[in-house]
Amino acid sequence: MCAEIDGKIATFLERPIEGDWPYVWLDATYVKVRQDGRIVSVAVIIVVGANTAGWCEVLGMAIGASEAEIFWKDFLRKLARRGLRGVKLVVSDPHEGIKAAIAKVFNATWQRCRVHFMRNVLAHAGKQGAGWSPPSSAPPLPRKPMPPPTPNGARSPISFAPGRTSWPI
């Protein structure tokens, strides 16, 4: 069963990336894994892109020992070899390794993620700022209404690109 799932995931992560993807978001999180009989922390990185038609899609994911520049650079180069092009703006946390890799691989503009920025600000606010929430500097995005439940009661909030009825796995 795992081999079948691994095959589908590999197919998804190795698929060609077609068209221009001007907006890209990069992020990482750390998880504990068992490796050589010990528990270690590894970085799980993900990239989401928005294409020129406005569709967002997970473009790639990788696991590595850290968020070092060499790891990010290798990851971004693999995305470029798969066809990621037309990148104009990359949004991420202010990690120096990410910023350097973006400059070397895509030569795109980098922008600090607002969510990461606000988390950093609030982490330094102390007890006086504990109940404070930031004002929104942008109006909320319009949202499509949730589709009605299917006969079995399930709801599907996912909209697929024209002609696509499922994820490309």
QUIQUI-V49831 format. One record per pair of residues at least 24 apart in sequence whose ideal C-beta (glycine too) atoms are under 8 Angstrom apart, sorted by the first residue. I is the first residue (numbers start at 1). J is the second residue. If there is no record, write none. Layout:
# QUIQUI-V49831
I	J
I	J
This chain:
# QUIQUI-V49831
8	169
9	169
11	169
12	167
12	168
12	169
13	60
13	61
14	82
15	82
15	168
16	82
16	83
17	49
17	59
17	79
17	82
17	83
17	84
17	85
18	83
19	51
19	52
19	53
19	86
20	51
20	52
20	85
20	86
21	49
21	50
21	51
21	52
21	59
21	84
21	85
21	86
21	87
22	50
22	51
22	52
22	86
22	87
22	88
22	89
23	49
23	50
23	88
23	89
23	91
24	48
24	49
24	50
24	59
24	84
24	87
24	89
24	90
24	91
24	108
25	49
25	90
25	91
25	92
25	113
26	72
26	90
26	91
26	92
26	98
26	102
27	92
27	93
27	113
28	67
28	93
28	95
43	67
43	71
45	71
45	72
45	75
47	75
47	79
49	84
49	87
52	86
53	161
55	161
59	84
67	95
67	97
67	98
68	97
69	96
69	97
69	98
69	100
69	101
70	97
71	97
72	97
72	98
72	100
72	101
72	102
73	100
73	101
73	104
73	105
75	101
76	101
76	102
76	105
76	106
77	105
80	105
80	106
92	116
